[in-house]
Amino acid sequence: MTFLDKEYREIITKAVCGKGRKFAQDSHSITPSHRPSSILGCWVINHLYNAKKKSDDTVEIKGSYDINVWYSYNDNTKTEVVTERVNYTDVIPLSIMDKNTISDEYDVFAKVMQQPNCLECKIASNGHKIVVEIEREFVVQVMGETKVFVRVDPVGDHHDDDDEAWDYKVTDEELEDVKADFLNKKD
């Protein structure tokens, strides 16, 4: 039996043909305008990124974020916030990649599992710089065109909508359990 047999059909469809995940930690050195006495707070904002398939088995994410550090200086008598824009590139290996796609055009979807977040912020040992440890995590999916072979029912059994097989009634009790807001949730 071959796939060109009349019992089979070829269906061309878009499907997830690659997946990958990466957790990254970076250390950034920030130079404030004054010699810091103590760190009062650190936060990461304005995260932007773009994902693109780079090779047969990797996706590249280029992104940026702002690191804001609130610190005191002049023997803890004055405070200031220093902001630094950080650019990064993460190359994510695809742990699963189907090589049997029929096109070289792909759609890449990247989802942030962990937004860039400050793990630690401290004054460097020389006392003039601030060292910030950042973590982030991405999951990527690559969609491509592929062929799926489906066996056709040789007997040709089918049920009309009027058949008993489709005669399912929903009870009031089942309707009470339906959560109406499930369509508004995003994954």
TIZA-372531 format. One record per residue (C-alpha): residue number from 1; residue in three letters; chain; y, x, z. Coordinates in nm, 4 decimals. Example, Ala and Ser with C-alpha at 12.3 -4.5 7.8 and 13.67 -1.06 7.14 Angstrom:
<lumkes>
@seq = 1; type = ALA; mol = A; north = -0.4500; east = 1.2300; up = 0.7800;
@seq = 2; type = SER; mol = A; north = -0.1060; east = 1.3670; up = 0.7140;
</lumkes>
This chain:
<lumkes>
@seq = 1; type = MET; mol = A; north = 0.0000; east = 0.0000; up = 0.0000;
@seq = 2; type = THR; mol = A; north = 0.3360; east = 0.1490; up = -0.1012;
@seq = 3; type = PHE; mol = A; north = 0.6897; east = 0.0538; up = -0.0128;
@seq = 4; type = LEU; mol = A; north = 0.7454; east = -0.0550; up = -0.3712;
@seq = 5; type = ASP; mol = A; north = 0.4763; east = -0.3158; up = -0.3209;
@seq = 6; type = LYS; mol = A; north = 0.5838; east = -0.6795; up = -0.3598;
@seq = 7; type = GLU; mol = A; north = 0.4993; east = -0.7337; up = 0.0081;
@seq = 8; type = TYR; mol = A; north = 0.7963; east = -0.5172; up = 0.1099;
@seq = 9; type = ARG; mol = A; north = 1.1716; east = -0.5322; up = 0.0590;
@seq = 10; type = GLU; mol = A; north = 1.4302; east = -0.2579; up = 0.0888;
@seq = 11; type = ILE; mol = A; north = 1.7346; east = -0.3549; up = 0.2905;
@seq = 12; type = ILE; mol = A; north = 2.0391; east = -0.1299; up = 0.2771;
@seq = 13; type = THR; mol = A; north = 2.2391; east = -0.1575; up = 0.5969;
@seq = 14; type = LYS; mol = A; north = 2.4699; east = 0.0302; up = 0.8298;
@seq = 15; type = ALA; mol = A; north = 2.2982; east = 0.1519; up = 1.1416;
@seq = 16; type = VAL; mol = A; north = 2.3488; east = 0.3971; up = 1.4263;
@seq = 17; type = CYS; mol = A; north = 2.1972; east = 0.7152; up = 1.2870;
@seq = 18; type = GLY; mol = A; north = 2.3268; east = 0.9641; up = 1.5421;
@seq = 19; type = LYS; mol = A; north = 2.4062; east = 0.9784; up = 1.9151;
@seq = 20; type = GLY; mol = A; north = 2.5428; east = 1.2389; up = 2.1498;
@seq = 21; type = ARG; mol = A; north = 2.6960; east = 1.2866; up = 2.4943;
@seq = 22; type = LYS; mol = A; north = 2.8992; east = 1.5647; up = 2.6531;
@seq = 23; type = PHE; mol = A; north = 3.0443; east = 1.6315; up = 2.9961;
@seq = 24; type = ALA; mol = A; north = 3.3157; east = 1.8989; up = 3.0093;
@seq = 25; type = GLN; mol = A; north = 3.5125; east = 2.0756; up = 3.2813;
@seq = 26; type = ASP; mol = A; north = 3.8223; east = 2.2838; up = 3.2105;
@seq = 27; type = SER; mol = A; north = 4.0511; east = 2.4975; up = 3.4203;
@seq = 28; type = HIS; mol = A; north = 4.4233; east = 2.5005; up = 3.3368;
@seq = 29; type = SER; mol = A; north = 4.6895; east = 2.7345; up = 3.4700;
@seq = 30; type = ILE; mol = A; north = 5.0360; east = 2.5822; up = 3.5068;
@seq = 31; type = THR; mol = A; north = 5.3513; east = 2.7811; up = 3.5714;
@seq = 32; type = PRO; mol = A; north = 5.6096; east = 2.5791; up = 3.7682;
@seq = 33; type = SER; mol = A; north = 5.9799; east = 2.6651; up = 3.7688;
@seq = 34; type = HIS; mol = A; north = 5.9663; east = 2.7553; up = 4.1427;
@seq = 35; type = ARG; mol = A; north = 5.7120; east = 2.9384; up = 4.3567;
@seq = 36; type = PRO; mol = A; north = 5.5010; east = 2.6551; up = 4.5092;
@seq = 37; type = SER; mol = A; north = 5.4565; east = 2.6209; up = 4.8858;
@seq = 38; type = SER; mol = A; north = 5.2004; east = 2.3400; up = 4.8753;
@seq = 39; type = ILE; mol = A; north = 5.0442; east = 2.0884; up = 4.6356;
@seq = 40; type = LEU; mol = A; north = 5.1388; east = 1.7272; up = 4.7099;
@seq = 41; type = GLY; mol = A; north = 4.9527; east = 1.5543; up = 4.4264;
@seq = 42; type = CYS; mol = A; north = 4.8044; east = 1.5879; up = 4.0800;
@seq = 43; type = TRP; mol = A; north = 4.7258; east = 1.3265; up = 3.8156;
@seq = 44; type = VAL; mol = A; north = 4.6309; east = 1.3142; up = 3.4489;
@seq = 45; type = ILE; mol = A; north = 4.7920; east = 1.0624; up = 3.2110;
@seq = 46; type = ASN; mol = A; north = 4.8516; east = 0.9882; up = 2.8401;
@seq = 47; type = HIS; mol = A; north = 4.5015; east = 1.0718; up = 2.7181;
@seq = 48; type = LEU; mol = A; north = 4.4700; east = 1.0530; up = 2.3381;
@seq = 49; type = TYR; mol = A; north = 4.1730; east = 1.1572; up = 2.1225;
@seq = 50; type = ASN; mol = A; north = 4.0228; east = 1.1359; up = 1.7750;
@seq = 51; type = ALA; mol = A; north = 3.6548; east = 1.1819; up = 1.6820;
@seq = 52; type = LYS; mol = A; north = 3.5212; east = 1.3091; up = 1.3504;
@seq = 53; type = LYS; mol = A; north = 3.1761; east = 1.4098; up = 1.2226;
@seq = 54; type = LYS; mol = A; north = 3.1969; east = 1.7851; up = 1.1756;
@seq = 55; type = SER; mol = A; north = 2.8522; east = 1.8973; up = 1.0590;
@seq = 56; type = ASP; mol = A; north = 2.5034; east = 1.7529; up = 1.0191;
@seq = 57; type = ASP; mol = A; north = 2.4465; east = 1.7575; up = 1.3915;
@seq = 58; type = THR; mol = A; north = 2.7865; east = 1.7645; up = 1.5663;
@seq = 59; type = VAL; mol = A; north = 3.0913; east = 1.5461; up = 1.6263;
@seq = 60; type = GLU; mol = A; north = 3.4271; east = 1.7034; up = 1.7068;
@seq = 61; type = ILE; mol = A; north = 3.6720; east = 1.5343; up = 1.9412;
@seq = 62; type = LYS; mol = A; north = 4.0290; east = 1.6599; up = 1.9382;
@seq = 63; type = GLY; mol = A; north = 4.2470; east = 1.5262; up = 2.2150;
@seq = 64; type = SER; mol = A; north = 4.5331; east = 1.5802; up = 2.4529;
@seq = 65; type = TYR; mol = A; north = 4.6564; east = 1.4690; up = 2.7948;
@seq = 66; type = ASP; mol = A; north = 4.9418; east = 1.5379; up = 3.0346;
@seq = 67; type = ILE; mol = A; north = 4.8810; east = 1.7054; up = 3.3704;
@seq = 68; type = ASN; mol = A; north = 5.1443; east = 1.6212; up = 3.6333;
@seq = 69; type = VAL; mol = A; north = 5.1563; east = 1.8267; up = 3.9522;
@seq = 70; type = TRP; mol = A; north = 5.3813; east = 1.7293; up = 4.2416;
@seq = 71; type = TYR; mol = A; north = 5.4465; east = 2.0344; up = 4.4575;
@seq = 72; type = SER; mol = A; north = 5.6806; east = 2.1532; up = 4.7284;
@seq = 73; type = TYR; mol = A; north = 5.8734; east = 2.4804; up = 4.7238;
@seq = 74; type = ASN; mol = A; north = 6.1359; east = 2.6684; up = 4.9234;
@seq = 75; type = ASP; mol = A; north = 5.9163; east = 2.6625; up = 5.2392;
@seq = 76; type = ASN; mol = A; north = 5.8279; east = 2.2925; up = 5.1914;
@seq = 77; type = THR; mol = A; north = 6.1938; east = 2.1812; up = 5.1919;
@seq = 78; type = LYS; mol = A; north = 6.2145; east = 2.0644; up = 4.8277;
@seq = 79; type = THR; mol = A; north = 5.9774; east = 1.8987; up = 4.5815;
@seq = 80; type = GLU; mol = A; north = 5.9370; east = 1.8849; up = 4.2061;
@seq = 81; type = VAL; mol = A; north = 5.6934; east = 1.7540; up = 3.9452;
@seq = 82; type = VAL; mol = A; north = 5.5814; east = 1.9884; up = 3.6700;
@seq = 83; type = THR; mol = A; north = 5.4219; east = 1.8371; up = 3.3572;
@seq = 84; type = GLU; mol = A; north = 5.2139; east = 2.0228; up = 3.1040;
@seq = 85; type = ARG; mol = A; north = 5.0625; east = 1.8869; up = 2.7818;
@seq = 86; type = VAL; mol = A; north = 4.7069; east = 2.0106; up = 2.7253;
@seq = 87; type = ASN; mol = A; north = 4.5225; east = 2.0032; up = 2.3920;
@seq = 88; type = TYR; mol = A; north = 4.1441; east = 2.0302; up = 2.3810;
@seq = 89; type = THR; mol = A; north = 3.8551; east = 2.0274; up = 2.1349;
@seq = 90; type = ASP; mol = A; north = 3.5063; east = 1.9155; up = 2.2379;
@seq = 91; type = VAL; mol = A; north = 3.2158; east = 1.9710; up = 2.0003;
@seq = 92; type = ILE; mol = A; north = 2.9436; east = 1.7210; up = 2.0865;
@seq = 93; type = PRO; mol = A; north = 2.5908; east = 1.7968; up = 1.9662;
@seq = 94; type = LEU; mol = A; north = 2.4026; east = 1.4968; up = 1.8326;
@seq = 95; type = SER; mol = A; north = 2.0796; east = 1.4726; up = 2.0282;
@seq = 96; type = ILE; mol = A; north = 1.9523; east = 1.2117; up = 1.7813;
@seq = 97; type = MET; mol = A; north = 2.0378; east = 1.2310; up = 1.4111;
@seq = 98; type = ASP; mol = A; north = 1.8595; east = 1.0496; up = 1.1289;
@seq = 99; type = LYS; mol = A; north = 1.8694; east = 1.2720; up = 0.8200;
@seq = 100; type = ASN; mol = A; north = 1.7597; east = 0.9881; up = 0.5890;
@seq = 101; type = THR; mol = A; north = 2.0949; east = 0.8235; up = 0.5369;
@seq = 102; type = ILE; mol = A; north = 2.1823; east = 0.7324; up = 0.1772;
@seq = 103; type = SER; mol = A; north = 2.5500; east = 0.8207; up = 0.1888;
@seq = 104; type = ASP; mol = A; north = 2.7635; east = 1.1088; up = 0.3125;
@seq = 105; type = GLU; mol = A; north = 3.0233; east = 0.8712; up = 0.4553;
@seq = 106; type = TYR; mol = A; north = 2.9998; east = 0.8027; up = 0.8260;
@seq = 107; type = ASP; mol = A; north = 3.1874; east = 0.6035; up = 1.0862;
@seq = 108; type = VAL; mol = A; north = 3.2187; east = 0.7811; up = 1.4194;
@seq = 109; type = PHE; mol = A; north = 3.2693; east = 0.5901; up = 1.7429;
@seq = 110; type = ALA; mol = A; north = 3.3610; east = 0.7761; up = 2.0614;
@seq = 111; type = LYS; mol = A; north = 3.3707; east = 0.6180; up = 2.4040;
@seq = 112; type = VAL; mol = A; north = 3.5187; east = 0.7834; up = 2.7111;
@seq = 113; type = MET; mol = A; north = 3.2694; east = 0.7667; up = 2.9957;
@seq = 114; type = GLN; mol = A; north = 3.4966; east = 0.9658; up = 3.2295;
@seq = 115; type = GLN; mol = A; north = 3.8690; east = 0.9819; up = 3.1575;
@seq = 116; type = PRO; mol = A; north = 4.0207; east = 1.3281; up = 3.2146;
@seq = 117; type = ASN; mol = A; north = 4.0469; east = 1.3503; up = 3.5905;
@seq = 118; type = CYS; mol = A; north = 4.1698; east = 1.6122; up = 3.8367;
@seq = 119; type = LEU; mol = A; north = 3.8854; east = 1.7607; up = 4.0424;
@seq = 120; type = GLU; mol = A; north = 4.0923; east = 2.0235; up = 4.2231;
@seq = 121; type = CYS; mol = A; north = 4.4506; east = 2.1444; up = 4.2209;
@seq = 122; type = LYS; mol = A; north = 4.5456; east = 2.4598; up = 4.4098;
@seq = 123; type = ILE; mol = A; north = 4.7969; east = 2.7410; up = 4.4186;
@seq = 124; type = ALA; mol = A; north = 4.6606; east = 3.0522; up = 4.2461;
@seq = 125; type = SER; mol = A; north = 4.5958; east = 3.3621; up = 4.4543;
@seq = 126; type = ASN; mol = A; north = 4.9064; east = 3.5361; up = 4.3135;
@seq = 127; type = GLY; mol = A; north = 5.1157; east = 3.2437; up = 4.4448;
@seq = 128; type = HIS; mol = A; north = 5.3176; east = 3.1822; up = 4.1267;
@seq = 129; type = LYS; mol = A; north = 5.0825; east = 2.9567; up = 3.9294;
@seq = 130; type = ILE; mol = A; north = 4.8962; east = 2.6321; up = 3.9901;
@seq = 131; type = VAL; mol = A; north = 4.5304; east = 2.6046; up = 3.8843;
@seq = 132; type = VAL; mol = A; north = 4.4003; east = 2.2577; up = 3.7922;
@seq = 133; type = GLU; mol = A; north = 4.0310; east = 2.1754; up = 3.7392;
@seq = 134; type = ILE; mol = A; north = 3.9762; east = 1.8795; up = 3.5018;
@seq = 135; type = GLU; mol = A; north = 3.6601; east = 1.6857; up = 3.4078;
@seq = 136; type = ARG; mol = A; north = 3.5930; east = 1.4432; up = 3.1191;
@seq = 137; type = GLU; mol = A; north = 3.2912; east = 1.2891; up = 2.9455;
@seq = 138; type = PHE; mol = A; north = 3.2301; east = 1.1297; up = 2.6051;
@seq = 139; type = VAL; mol = A; north = 2.9512; east = 0.9394; up = 2.4324;
@seq = 140; type = VAL; mol = A; north = 2.9534; east = 0.9302; up = 2.0508;
@seq = 141; type = GLN; mol = A; north = 2.7691; east = 0.7239; up = 1.7915;
@seq = 142; type = VAL; mol = A; north = 2.7535; east = 0.7969; up = 1.4203;
@seq = 143; type = MET; mol = A; north = 2.7053; east = 0.4996; up = 1.1865;
@seq = 144; type = GLY; mol = A; north = 2.5765; east = 0.5507; up = 0.8327;
@seq = 145; type = GLU; mol = A; north = 2.4136; east = 0.3645; up = 0.5472;
@seq = 146; type = THR; mol = A; north = 2.0351; east = 0.3704; up = 0.5525;
@seq = 147; type = LYS; mol = A; north = 1.7368; east = 0.1882; up = 0.4032;
@seq = 148; type = VAL; mol = A; north = 1.5088; east = -0.0295; up = 0.6071;
@seq = 149; type = PHE; mol = A; north = 1.1760; east = -0.1444; up = 0.4650;
@seq = 150; type = VAL; mol = A; north = 1.0679; east = -0.4917; up = 0.5777;
@seq = 151; type = ARG; mol = A; north = 0.7332; east = -0.6558; up = 0.5175;
@seq = 152; type = VAL; mol = A; north = 0.7592; east = -0.9972; up = 0.3559;
@seq = 153; type = ASP; mol = A; north = 0.5462; east = -1.2760; up = 0.5008;
@seq = 154; type = PRO; mol = A; north = 0.2696; east = -1.3069; up = 0.2379;
@seq = 155; type = VAL; mol = A; north = 0.1748; east = -1.6591; up = 0.3435;
@seq = 156; type = GLY; mol = A; north = 0.5323; east = -1.7786; up = 0.3220;
@seq = 157; type = ASP; mol = A; north = 0.5164; east = -1.9882; up = 0.6378;
@seq = 158; type = HIS; mol = A; north = 0.8537; east = -2.1139; up = 0.7416;
@seq = 159; type = HIS; mol = A; north = 0.9848; east = -2.3911; up = 0.9585;
@seq = 160; type = ASP; mol = A; north = 1.2487; east = -2.6373; up = 0.8564;
@seq = 161; type = ASP; mol = A; north = 1.5268; east = -2.7035; up = 1.1016;
@seq = 162; type = ASP; mol = A; north = 1.3769; east = -3.0485; up = 1.1516;
@seq = 163; type = ASP; mol = A; north = 1.0416; east = -2.9125; up = 1.2704;
@seq = 164; type = GLU; mol = A; north = 0.9295; east = -2.9425; up = 1.6298;
@seq = 165; type = ALA; mol = A; north = 0.9395; east = -2.5620; up = 1.6579;
@seq = 166; type = TRP; mol = A; north = 1.3184; east = -2.5820; up = 1.6815;
@seq = 167; type = ASP; mol = A; north = 1.3306; east = -2.8810; up = 1.9122;
@seq = 168; type = TYR; mol = A; north = 1.4764; east = -2.7058; up = 2.2166;
@seq = 169; type = LYS; mol = A; north = 1.6925; east = -2.9019; up = 2.4530;
@seq = 170; type = VAL; mol = A; north = 1.9367; east = -2.7374; up = 2.6943;
@seq = 171; type = THR; mol = A; north = 1.9330; east = -2.8882; up = 3.0400;
@seq = 172; type = ASP; mol = A; north = 2.2396; east = -2.9496; up = 3.2551;
@seq = 173; type = GLU; mol = A; north = 2.1003; east = -2.6972; up = 3.5037;
@seq = 174; type = GLU; mol = A; north = 2.0872; east = -2.4256; up = 3.2337;
@seq = 175; type = LEU; mol = A; north = 2.4448; east = -2.5031; up = 3.1293;
@seq = 176; type = GLU; mol = A; north = 2.5684; east = -2.4567; up = 3.4868;
@seq = 177; type = ASP; mol = A; north = 2.4378; east = -2.0963; up = 3.4793;
@seq = 178; type = VAL; mol = A; north = 2.6318; east = -2.0055; up = 3.1632;
@seq = 179; type = LYS; mol = A; north = 2.9247; east = -1.7735; up = 3.2334;
@seq = 180; type = ALA; mol = A; north = 3.1991; east = -1.8837; up = 2.9994;
@seq = 181; type = ASP; mol = A; north = 3.3994; east = -1.5594; up = 3.0227;
@seq = 182; type = PHE; mol = A; north = 3.1235; east = -1.3332; up = 2.8814;
@seq = 183; type = LEU; mol = A; north = 3.2998; east = -1.3158; up = 2.5433;
@seq = 184; type = ASN; mol = A; north = 3.6119; east = -1.1607; up = 2.6984;
@seq = 185; type = LYS; mol = A; north = 3.4243; east = -0.8626; up = 2.8473;
@seq = 186; type = LYS; mol = A; north = 3.4361; east = -0.5297; up = 2.6630;
@seq = 187; type = ASP; mol = A; north = 3.1646; east = -0.2624; up = 2.6801;
</lumkes>
